[in-house]
Amino acid sequence: MTFIDTCINCEKKAKSSNMNWFKKISSTVLYHHTNTPPEIVTKEGLQQKSHGLTDAGSWAEEEGWIPKGCIYLSYSKGMWPGKYVYAVNVDGLELLPDFPSLVDIGAYIDSNNESLYWENDSEVPYSLSNKCEENSIYHKDITGTDSLNITGNACTPGPIDPSRIAFI
């Protein structure tokens, strides 16, 4: 069975069961949203770009928290802007935290630009609570898996080979 066949079969299961099939069926497939058309992606794959679809997360690159031009990935195929949506087989890819998404859901960046913190205990995401000290966590202690579990998003340094990508 090819990667594309697997995506199609998972999609059918998702529609028939009305569940978030990524978390339930496959942990190796995430979506990427972009304005790059399939004719280019099928030949060149997904290439590193500056800041993804917006500049809102550029601070994470500028501070060196993630490499420049990371490719952002999500459990969701309909949540983000972008003319085209691709399913990406992430098995074996390095997944890094999507720090801008963590800030979007309430984390703050400390004054030294080294850590994320939350204003009180009740705001700290459960999956990070055992890693936090006084509601704060050093950015290098947050994993891509942590980010996926909390926000449904992560990123990878890329590029991503066309053999890992299916146009949805």
N, C-alpha and C positions, 0 to 999 in steps of 0.2 A: 504494500500500500504506500503510495507517495505521500509526501507532506500535504499537498493540496487535497488529496482524497481524505486524509485525516481531518483537515479543517472543515471540509464539507460534511463529513459524518458527525463531527462535534456540533456543528451548526444545526443540523437536523435534530440532534438530541436536545439541544438547548431550546429550540422552538417547541418541541413536543412536551418537554418537562417544565418549561417556564422557570429555569433555574440559572444561576450564574455558573455556567458550565466551566469556566476557566478554573475556578477554585475547586469545583467538584470533580471534574473529569481530567483536565490536563493542566499541569503546572509548567509545561514547556512551551506554551504558546501565549504570546502577548501581541497586542496591536500597536501599530505605529501609524500616526496621522500626519500627512504631508501634502504639499502642493506639487510634489514631483510626480509626473505621470508614469503609468505602467511601462510605457515604451522605454523609458530611461532606467527605471528600477529593475526590470527584467534583464537588462544588459549589464548595468553597473552596480546593482545592489543599492543599499542605503548608505549614503556617504555622510561623513561628519560635516555638520554645518554649524554656523554660529547661532547659538541660543534656541534652536528649534523653531517653532512657529511664531514665537514672540520673544521680546527682549526682557521679559519680566524676570527670568531666572538667570540673567547674565552675571549677577553678583556671585553665584556659586562657582562659575568658571573663573571670574576675575580674582576671587579669593583663593583659588587653587583647591577648592573642595572636590571638584570633579574636573576631568580633563576638558579642554576646549573642544567644542563641537560634539559632545555626547549625543547619542540618538535616544530620544525619549520613547518609552514603551508603557503600555497601560493594559490592565485587564479589560478596560472598556473600549468598545469599538465605536461608540457614538457620543462620547462625552467631550471630545476635543475638536477644535477647528481643524480644517484641512480638507482639501478637495478629495483626496484619495485615502483609503484605509487599507493597510496591509497586515496580514497575519504573519508573525515572525516566530520561527522556531528558535527559542532562546537556549535550548539545551546546550550546555557547555560554554555559553557566553558569560563574560564577567558582567554581573549586574551590580550597579552602583545606586546609592540612594538618590531619589528625586527630592533634593533639599527644598527647592521652591514649593513643591506640593506640601511638604511638612510645614513650611511657613504659612501657606494658604490655610491650613487647618488649625493654626493657633500657636505654633512655635515662634520664638523670638531668637534673633541672633545676638549673642552677647557683645559687649563693647570691644572685646579683643578680637572679634571675628574668628573665634576658635570653637565655639560651642553653640548648641541650641538650648533654650530653656523655656519652661512654661511658668506662668505666673503662680500657679498653685498645684498641689498634688493631684487634684481631681482632673486637671487638664492633660496630665502626662498620659500618652497612649499606653495602654496596658502592656503591650509587647516590649515597651522600652522601660517600664517602671523598675525592673530589677537592674537595669544598666545605669539609671540616673542617680546622681547624688545631689540632693537639695534641688530637685526639679531640673537639673542641668545634665547635659551629656556632650562629651567631646565629639565633634563631627566625625572623626575617624572610627568611633565606636558604633556608628549606625551602619547597618548593612543594607544592601539592595533588597534582601528578603524582608528586613524590618520595614523598609519603605513600602514594599508591595503589600505587606500585611496591614499597614496603617492607612495608606492613601490609594492603593491599587496601582501605583506608578513606580517606575524605576528608570534607569538609563544605562546605556552601555557605550563604551568608547568607540566602537565601530571601526572601520566600516562593516556592514553586514552583507555577506555574500548573497547573490540572487537565489542560490539553491535553498536558502533558509526562508524565503519570502513567498507569500501567496497573496495576490490581489483579491480583495473581498468586494 
